[in-house]
């Protein structure tokens, strides 16, 4: 089950997280069970990441949350792109 909680546009809690594909202070791309979740904002930081539990807590000012289509595994993740 996937949940997205945004509290006062300052803290985001996401469940069913499988991986963090990309992140910086303005953009965070998460892999969830049904695809991806793109979070945009300012001064965003990952406060807690527990992939065993599938939960991430992000702080900062969120301006948008957009779901993306499920990607094929052959495209690779963030770590694979960094190692190229």
C-alpha positions as CSV (number, residue, x, y, z in Angstrom):
1,X,0.0,0.0,0.0
2,X,1.3,3.4,-1.0
3,X,0.7,6.6,1.1
4,X,1.8,10.2,0.5
5,X,1.4,12.6,3.4
6,X,2.3,16.3,3.0
7,X,2.2,18.3,6.2
8,X,1.9,22.1,5.8
9,X,4.0,21.8,2.6
10,X,7.1,21.4,4.9
11,X,7.3,17.7,5.6
12,X,6.6,14.8,3.2
13,X,6.2,11.2,4.3
14,X,6.1,8.5,1.5
15,X,5.5,4.8,2.0
16,X,6.0,1.9,-0.4
17,X,9.4,3.4,-1.5
18,X,11.7,1.0,-3.2
19,X,14.6,3.3,-4.1
20,X,15.8,6.9,-4.4
21,X,16.7,7.5,-8.1
22,X,17.8,11.1,-7.9
23,X,17.9,13.9,-5.4
24,X,19.1,17.4,-4.7
25,X,17.6,20.4,-2.8
26,X,15.1,21.1,-5.6
27,X,14.1,17.7,-6.9
28,X,13.7,14.2,-5.5
29,X,12.7,11.2,-7.7
30,X,11.5,8.1,-5.8
31,X,10.8,4.6,-7.1
32,X,7.5,3.3,-5.7
33,X,5.6,0.1,-6.4
34,X,3.6,1.4,-9.3
35,X,6.2,3.7,-10.9
36,X,7.9,6.9,-9.8
37,X,7.1,9.9,-7.7
38,X,8.8,13.2,-8.6
39,X,8.8,15.8,-5.8
40,X,9.9,19.4,-6.5
41,X,10.5,22.2,-4.1
42,X,13.2,24.2,-2.3
43,X,15.7,23.3,0.4
44,X,14.4,19.7,0.4
45,X,16.4,17.1,2.5
46,X,15.9,13.4,3.1
47,X,15.6,13.2,6.9
48,X,14.9,9.5,7.1
49,X,15.2,6.7,4.5
50,X,14.3,3.1,5.5
51,X,14.1,0.9,2.4
52,X,13.4,-2.2,4.4
53,X,10.3,-0.5,5.8
54,X,9.8,1.4,2.5
55,X,9.5,4.8,4.1
56,X,11.1,8.1,3.5
57,X,10.6,11.4,5.3
58,X,11.6,14.6,3.5
59,X,11.7,18.2,4.9
60,X,11.7,21.4,3.0
61,X,9.3,23.5,1.0
62,X,7.4,21.3,-1.5
63,X,5.8,22.9,-4.6
64,X,4.7,19.8,-6.5
65,X,4.3,16.0,-6.4
66,X,3.9,14.2,-9.7
67,X,3.6,10.5,-10.4
68,X,5.6,9.1,-13.3
69,X,5.1,5.9,-15.3
70,X,6.7,2.6,-14.3
71,X,10.1,2.2,-15.9
72,X,11.7,-0.9,-17.2
73,X,14.5,-2.3,-15.0
74,X,16.9,-2.2,-17.9
75,X,17.0,1.6,-17.7
76,X,19.0,1.4,-14.5
77,X,18.7,3.5,-11.4
78,X,20.5,6.4,-9.9
79,X,23.6,4.4,-8.8
80,X,24.0,2.9,-12.2
81,X,23.9,6.3,-13.9
82,X,26.5,7.6,-11.4
83,X,28.9,4.8,-12.2
84,X,28.9,5.4,-16.0
